[in-house]
Amino acid sequence: MEKSIIKAIEDRRSFYSIGENSPISDMEIERLLEVAITFTPSPFNSQSARYVLLLGNAHKAFWGIVKSALEKIVPPESFGKTEGKINRSFLAGYGTVLFYEDHSVVKELQAKFPTYADNFPVWSEHSSGMNQFAVWMLLEAAGLGASLQHYNPLIDEEVRKKWNINPEWKLIAQMPFGAPLAHPGEKTFIPIAERLVIVEE
C-alpha cells in the first residue's frame, strides 16, 4: 500500500468501470477489512458493524439477486439499461462488500442506556458510514476502484436466505470493487470558504 492517507482521500472516487481482476490477493483484501472493522470508531465502543465479503461466484450471485429484484419493479422498456449498468459497473468487478449493522447490539445499548435510546440507531448509521469510508479508502490505496450502492431493502430477504445471514443484521450498503478500467470524470467542488469555518481565540 503506497498511497498516503491524504492522497487516498483525494483519489477516492466512485468507479463505475471496473474489471474482474485485483492487484492484491484475497488474503490482502481480507486483511484490509479486518483493519477497518477492528479500528473504525463506534458509539460506546459498541462494535456493531458487520461485513460480508463476496468473492468469485458469490459476488456474481449477489448481483444476480439485485437484477432479479429490479426486473420485478422496473418497466420492461427500461430494464435493459438498468441491467447493462449493473453488468458493466458492479457485476463486472472482482468482489463486493456488504455493510451491515447488528441491531441486537443497538437494542442492548438502548436497554442499558435508556437516556440515549433514541440516539443509538442514528449513531449506528454514523458508525456504518465511517466503516464504509474506511474500507473505500483502503481499497483505493490498494489500487482498487469501488463505488457505494444501496439496493436495500429490496434485496434484503433474498440475500439473507442465500447466505444465512443473522436476521438481526440490517443491510446498510453494498460496495462492488475491482481493477479500475477508466477514471471517473472531473469532479467539481464548492469553494472551501463556504464549507470550512476557522475560529481563533
C-alpha positions in Angstrom: 0.0 0.0 0.0 1.9 3.0 -1.3 -0.5 6.0 -1.1 -0.5 8.4 1.8 -3.7 9.0 3.7 -4.1 12.4 2.1 -3.5 11.0 -1.4 -6.0 8.2 -0.9 -8.7 10.7 0.3 -8.0 12.9 -2.8 -8.1 10.0 -5.2 -11.1 8.2 -3.8 -14.0 8.3 -6.3 -16.9 6.3 -7.5 -15.6 4.0 -10.1 -18.3 2.7 -12.5 -16.0 1.0 -14.9 -14.3 -1.9 -13.1 -12.8 -5.3 -14.1 -12.8 -8.7 -12.6 -9.1 -8.6 -11.6 -7.4 -7.4 -8.4 -3.9 -6.0 -7.9 -3.8 -7.6 -4.4 -4.6 -11.1 -3.2 -7.8 -12.3 -1.5 -5.8 -12.6 1.8 -4.7 -9.0 1.5 -8.3 -7.8 0.8 -9.4 -9.7 3.9 -6.7 -8.0 5.9 -7.9 -4.6 4.8 -11.4 -5.4 6.0 -10.1 -6.8 9.3 -8.2 -3.5 9.9 -11.3 -1.4 9.0 -13.8 -3.3 11.1 -11.4 -3.5 14.1 -10.3 0.1 14.3 -13.1 2.2 12.9 -14.8 4.1 15.8 -18.2 3.1 17.1 -20.5 4.6 19.8 -19.7 3.4 23.3 -17.2 1.0 21.6 -20.3 -1.0 20.5 -18.6 -2.6 17.5 -21.9 -3.1 15.8 -20.5 -3.1 12.2 -20.7 -6.4 10.3 -19.2 -7.1 6.9 -19.9 -9.8 4.4 -17.2 -10.2 1.7 -18.4 -11.7 -1.5 -15.8 -13.1 -4.0 -16.0 -15.2 -7.1 -19.3 -16.9 -7.7 -20.8 -15.3 -4.5 -20.1 -11.9 -5.9 -21.8 -12.8 -9.2 -24.8 -14.4 -7.4 -25.3 -11.3 -5.4 -25.7 -9.1 -8.4 -27.9 -11.7 -10.0 -30.2 -11.3 -7.0 -30.1 -7.5 -7.5 -31.1 -7.8 -11.2 -33.9 -10.3 -10.4 -35.3 -7.9 -7.8 -35.1 -4.9 -10.1 -36.7 -6.8 -13.0 -39.9 -7.1 -10.9 -40.3 -3.4 -10.5 -38.5 -1.7 -13.4 -40.7 -1.2 -16.6 -39.6 -3.7 -19.3 -38.7 -0.9 -21.7 -36.2 0.5 -19.1 -34.8 -2.7 -17.7 -32.2 -3.2 -20.4 -30.5 0.0 -19.4 -30.6 -1.0 -15.8 -29.3 -4.4 -16.4 -26.5 -3.0 -18.6 -25.4 -0.7 -15.8 -25.3 -3.5 -13.2 -23.4 -5.8 -15.5 -20.8 -3.2 -16.5 -20.4 -1.3 -13.3 -20.9 -3.8 -10.5 -21.1 -7.4 -11.7 -18.0 -6.9 -13.8 -15.9 -6.3 -10.7 -13.8 -8.6 -8.5 -15.9 -8.6 -5.4 -18.5 -6.9 -3.2 -18.5 -5.8 0.5 -21.9 -5.8 2.2 -22.1 -3.5 5.1 -24.4 -4.4 8.0 -25.2 -3.1 11.4 -26.1 -5.6 14.2 -29.3 -4.3 15.7 -29.1 -6.7 18.6 -26.1 -4.6 19.8 -28.2 -1.4 19.2 -31.1 -2.8 21.2 -28.8 -3.8 24.0 -27.4 -0.3 24.3 -30.9 1.2 24.3 -31.8 -1.0 27.2 -28.6 -0.3 29.1 -28.6 3.5 28.5 -32.3 4.5 28.1 -31.4 8.2 28.2 -29.8 7.8 24.8 -32.2 5.2 23.4 -33.4 7.4 20.5 -29.8 8.2 19.5 -28.3 4.7 19.2 -29.9 3.8 15.8 -28.7 7.2 14.5 -25.2 6.6 15.9 -25.2 3.1 14.4 -25.7 4.7 11.0 -22.9 7.1 11.7 -20.6 4.3 12.6 -21.6 2.4 9.4 -20.7 5.4 7.3 -17.3 5.6 8.9 -16.8 1.9 8.2 -17.8 2.4 4.6 -15.4 5.2 4.1 -12.5 3.4 5.9 -13.0 0.4 3.5 -13.3 2.6 0.5 -10.1 4.4 1.4 -8.2 1.2 2.0 -9.4 -0.3 -1.3 -8.4 3.0 -3.1 -4.9 2.9 -1.5 -4.5 -0.7 -2.6 -5.3 0.2 -6.3 -8.9 -1.0 -6.4 -11.8 1.1 -7.8 -15.1 1.0 -5.9 -18.5 2.6 -5.6 -21.2 2.6 -2.9 -24.6 1.3 -3.7 -27.9 1.0 -1.8 -30.3 -1.7 -3.2 -31.5 -2.5 0.3 -34.2 -3.1 1.5 -35.3 -4.5 -1.9 -32.8 -7.4 -1.8 -32.5 -7.9 2.0 -34.6 -11.1 2.4 -33.2 -12.9 -0.6 -29.6 -12.1 0.4 -30.3 -13.2 4.0 -31.6 -16.5 2.8 -28.9 -17.1 0.3 -26.0 -16.8 2.8 -27.9 -17.5 6.1 -27.2 -14.0 7.5 -28.2 -13.2 11.0 -31.7 -11.6 10.9 -30.6 -9.1 13.5 -28.1 -7.7 10.9 -29.5 -4.8 9.0 -28.1 -4.3 5.5 -26.9 -0.7 5.0 -24.9 -0.5 1.8 -23.1 -2.5 -0.8 -19.6 -1.8 -2.2 -18.6 -3.5 -5.5 -14.9 -3.2 -6.3 -12.4 -4.3 -8.9 -9.5 -3.2 -11.1 -10.3 0.4 -12.3 -10.7 0.4 -16.1 -11.5 4.1 -16.6 -11.1 7.1 -14.4 -14.2 9.0 -13.4 -14.8 12.4 -15.0 -13.6 15.6 -13.3 -15.3 16.4 -10.0 -16.3 19.9 -9.1 -16.1 21.3 -5.6 -17.9 24.1 -3.7 -15.4 26.7 -2.5 -13.7 25.8 0.8 -14.5 29.2 2.2 -18.2 28.3 2.0 -17.7 25.0 3.9 -14.9 25.4 6.3 -15.1 27.9 9.2 -12.0 28.6 11.2 -12.3 30.2 14.6 -9.3 31.5 16.5 -9.4 32.9 20.0 
